[in-house]
Every structure is written in structure tokens, then in C-alpha cells.
Amino acid sequence: MAYNVAIVGATGNVGREMLTILEELEFPVAGMHAVASRKSKGVEVAWKDKTIKCEVIDSFDWSKVDIVLMSAGGDVSREWSEKIGKAGPIVIDNSSAFRKDPDVPLIVPEVNPDAIKDARKKNIIANPNCSTAQLVVALKPLHEAAKIRRAVVSTYQSVSGAGKEGMDELWNQTKAIYGLGDASPKKFPKQIAFNVIPFIGSFRDDGYTDEEAKMWDETHKMLDPAIKLTVTCVRVPVFVGHSEAVTLEFEKPISPDEARAILRDAPGVLVIDGQSEEGRGLERRPDRPAAGRDGHDQAQKRLPVDRGLMIPLPPGEGRTA
């Protein structure tokens, strides 16, 4: 069976990546539609060996498609996703707009695929924050084996998480610093080039940021609300590829060898194990850069106590479509 697909936000970085991934996966597409705002009407985007012109979201006939991939930001999703769902197609939303909605399933296929049965309530499926997706793919099999009591997570997130503007800012600031030019921040609150910014998003009254809150809210919704999480999110001067350091406390004892075996068999996980002078499990092959690769890497596991586990998650940009 082939599907008629529309991508909302097709001119953006993520929208174009969606087109690329669908082509790479040889997803059965009967017809592809690029949809965007009026200012992008007629803009051409690449699809397979041809180009397609963007259609306007306001006048698009949603009844002629089966699947709509939304990647135009939360405001657009809040305005359009429910309307589109009522017209018939299933909407897969890439923003934060519906992640906490009790009538919308939040899904990572390797973690909770059965939740898709709830999608018909609004014809919307939400996917989590990128750092949460990377985290729960590793946590799910370990939680099933030994039940996670607590997780302490530190993320090191690339500027791609802030979109094209974030990537442009790192590039422009780096050039400016080498050329003694103006490196004033515009997208980020501080200079990002040659720097680390120890917060992402907006601060809440409890001292955490909304980016950090997303990670525990989403983990609770998809995995287990009983898991206690402490999260610190950090922006680093890397173009693409988020990393995480995760310390886990379990209800049951689990050894490093047991954890490695569990993760090696887990869907969506690549265990890079070993230590060398070049670093702990950070080898990279030219054909497998952090960008443009499916799956999530898990590096060397370290066990400080019999019910604890430390898992570095090296740079990776896990992709789902």
C-alpha cells in the first residue's frame, strides 16, 4: 500500500530532512506534497529525482492525503493540526504543541509503539523532544530488565536543536572571531562559538528550564511516571549531534555485562564499547557521521554500585520518519 503524504514546513531544515529520509527508507509514497506558508508558495524542494512546488497551507485540500508530517513550529501545529486531523489524515507532529495532551499519544517506535491505538482520538501523534527520544530508547530495555528508580541526565546539545538560525549563528560567530569581527549573539543568550551555555530554553520558578522539564514530562508519559529524573541541559558549539551523560539507579542489581547484552539486543541502539587512547567508544567511520545516521549510540557502561549504571550517549542525531 502506498500513501499520499504532505509535509508542512517543507522548506525548513527539518522538513527537507524528512523528504530525504522518506526517500532513503523507500517509504511507499503514492504522492508527495510540500506545504508551507504563503511566502513560500511556489518554492521548489527536492523529492527523489525531481522537484515539487510548495502549496499554501491555508488553501490545501487535506482530504487528499493520508499522512501529514508537521514541522513548522508549535504555533502552526496548534493552529492547524486538529483541523487537519478532522479532515481525515493522521498528523505526526514534530513540535511540542501536543506532547502533554492526554488525548494525543507521544510515541517513539522503539519504546511505546502500542500507544498508536490512541491516535484516533484526534488523529494526531506527537513525537518527543530530540534529547528525550535519544534517552528513552536506551532506558526502555534497561527499565524492563531491572526497573529504573532514578535517572540523573546531563545533555550536551548541538546548535541544530535551535534550527537553521542556531547553526548560522555558530558559523557566523566562528568566522567573526577568527576575522576579528562582530560575534554578538542574536539567537542564543550568549556567544555560542568557543563557549558552552549551561541552560536551554526559559527558566521556570523551580530553577529548572522548560527544556529540562520536557525531558522528565515526556519520559514519564512514554515510559514510567514513577522514575525520578534530574536533568541539566547544556548548549555546546557543535553543529549537529546531541550527547548525554546518564546515571541510573535501579530497583534490582544489574551488571555492566548484563546491560551491554540488553542494549545490544535493543531496537534502535548501537553499542560502541571499548576504551583506547583515542577515547571511550567515540570512534567514527567516514560513512557514519553523527549527522545523517539512524539509531542512537550507547558508549561504555560504568557501574559505580551494584544498583547503579552510568551511560554516556555519544553524539548522534537519531532520525525517525
QUIRA-V62938 format. One record per residue. N is the residue number from 1. RES is the residue in one small letter. PHI is phi in whole degrees, 0 to 359 (none if undefined). D_FIRST is the distance of its C-alpha to the first C-alpha in whole Angstrom. Layout:
n=[N,N]
res=[RES,RES]
phi=[PHI,PHI]
d_first=[D_FIRST,D_FIRST]
This chain:
n=[1,2,3,4,5,6,7,8,9,10,11,12,13,14,15,16,17,18,19,20,21,22,23,24,25,26,27,28,29,30,31,32,33,34,35,36,37,38,39,40,41,42,43,44,45,46,47,48,49,50,51,52,53,54,55,56,57,58,59,60,61,62,63,64,65,66,67,68,69,70,71,72,73,74,75,76,77,78,79,80,81,82,83,84,85,86,87,88,89,90,91,92,93,94,95,96,97,98,99,100,101,102,103,104,105,106,107,108,109,110,111,112,113,114,115,116,117,118,119,120,121,122,123,124,125,126,127,128,129,130,131,132,133,134,135,136,137,138,139,140,141,142,143,144,145,146,147,148,149,150,151,152,153,154,155,156,157,158,159,160,161,162,163,164,165,166,167,168,169,170,171,172,173,174,175,176,177,178,179,180,181,182,183,184,185,186,187,188,189,190,191,192,193,194,195,196,197,198,199,200,201,202,203,204,205,206,207,208,209,210,211,212,213,214,215,216,217,218,219,220,221,222,223,224,225,226,227,228,229,230,231,232,233,234,235,236,237,238,239,240,241,242,243,244,245,246,247,248,249,250,251,252,253,254,255,256,257,258,259,260,261,262,263,264,265,266,267,268,269,270,271,272,273,274,275,276,277,278,279,280,281,282,283,284,285,286,287,288,289,290,291,292,293,294,295,296,297,298,299,300,301,302,303,304,305,306,307,308,309,310,311,312,313,314,315,316,317,318,319,320,321]
res=[m,a,y,n,v,a,i,v,g,a,t,g,n,v,g,r,e,m,l,t,i,l,e,e,l,e,f,p,v,a,g,m,h,a,v,a,s,r,k,s,k,g,v,e,v,a,w,k,d,k,t,i,k,c,e,v,i,d,s,f,d,w,s,k,v,d,i,v,l,m,s,a,g,g,d,v,s,r,e,w,s,e,k,i,g,k,a,g,p,i,v,i,d,n,s,s,a,f,r,k,d,p,d,v,p,l,i,v,p,e,v,n,p,d,a,i,k,d,a,r,k,k,n,i,i,a,n,p,n,c,s,t,a,q,l,v,v,a,l,k,p,l,h,e,a,a,k,i,r,r,a,v,v,s,t,y,q,s,v,s,g,a,g,k,e,g,m,d,e,l,w,n,q,t,k,a,i,y,g,l,g,d,a,s,p,k,k,f,p,k,q,i,a,f,n,v,i,p,f,i,g,s,f,r,d,d,g,y,t,d,e,e,a,k,m,w,d,e,t,h,k,m,l,d,p,a,i,k,l,t,v,t,c,v,r,v,p,v,f,v,g,h,s,e,a,v,t,l,e,f,e,k,p,i,s,p,d,e,a,r,a,i,l,r,d,a,p,g,v,l,v,i,d,g,q,s,e,e,g,r,g,l,e,r,r,p,d,r,p,a,a,g,r,d,g,h,d,q,a,q,k,r,l,p,v,d,r,g,l,m,i,p,l,p,p,g,e,g,r,t,a]
phi=[none,250,240,271,236,238,245,268,94,293,273,276,302,290,300,294,294,301,300,296,294,301,292,300,282,55,299,289,255,278,209,246,235,264,236,205,286,301,294,256,303,85,296,265,233,280,220,57,261,216,238,235,267,291,257,272,299,296,246,288,271,289,291,267,237,260,227,237,263,262,213,236,97,297,297,295,296,297,284,246,300,292,299,295,301,291,281,131,288,276,255,250,261,266,263,270,301,240,297,261,290,295,265,236,290,256,230,241,306,284,250,220,298,294,294,298,298,274,293,287,300,232,60,230,241,258,244,281,308,302,289,294,302,298,290,290,298,280,287,305,293,289,295,294,277,225,58,284,267,212,227,248,239,240,254,232,259,288,288,298,295,259,80,299,298,294,294,298,294,298,297,292,294,298,297,295,295,292,259,58,260,274,248,297,287,235,277,262,289,226,302,263,296,57,213,231,254,277,199,225,91,250,284,260,296,275,94,274,262,294,296,292,296,303,293,281,300,287,297,298,292,271,247,191,292,277,289,270,237,238,232,233,253,232,266,239,278,235,290,220,123,273,238,216,244,235,251,244,242,248,285,245,296,212,266,302,296,297,296,300,297,297,290,297,269,278,293,80,243,242,271,254,242,137,233,206,296,280,133,271,62,250,297,228,261,303,273,224,289,297,275,74,227,274,92,229,277,236,269,307,270,237,241,283,220,286,238,229,208,248,235,284,254,290,305,196,241,302,238,231,214]
d_first=[0,4,7,10,13,16,19,22,25,24,27,28,28,26,23,24,23,20,19,20,19,15,16,18,15,13,10,7,9,9,12,15,18,21,23,27,30,32,34,31,30,29,29,27,25,23,20,19,22,22,23,22,25,25,25,27,26,29,27,23,21,19,18,16,14,11,13,17,18,22,25,27,30,31,33,30,27,30,30,27,24,25,25,22,21,23,21,17,15,16,18,19,22,24,28,30,30,28,29,32,31,31,28,25,24,25,23,23,20,23,25,24,20,21,22,19,20,22,20,20,24,23,20,21,21,23,24,27,30,30,33,32,28,30,33,31,29,32,33,31,32,35,36,34,37,40,39,40,43,43,42,43,41,42,40,40,38,37,38,34,34,36,34,35,38,39,38,40,43,43,43,46,48,48,49,52,53,54,55,57,55,54,52,52,49,46,43,45,48,49,49,46,47,49,49,47,47,47,45,42,41,44,47,47,50,49,50,46,44,40,38,40,39,36,35,37,36,32,33,35,32,29,31,35,37,40,40,43,42,44,42,44,42,43,42,43,43,40,37,34,34,35,37,38,41,41,43,42,45,44,45,45,46,44,45,43,42,40,39,38,36,34,33,32,30,28,25,25,29,31,34,37,40,43,46,48,50,47,46,44,41,40,40,37,36,35,32,31,33,32,30,27,26,24,26,29,32,35,38,42,42,46,47,50,51,49,47,46,44,43,40,40,37,37,35,32,29,26,23,20,17]
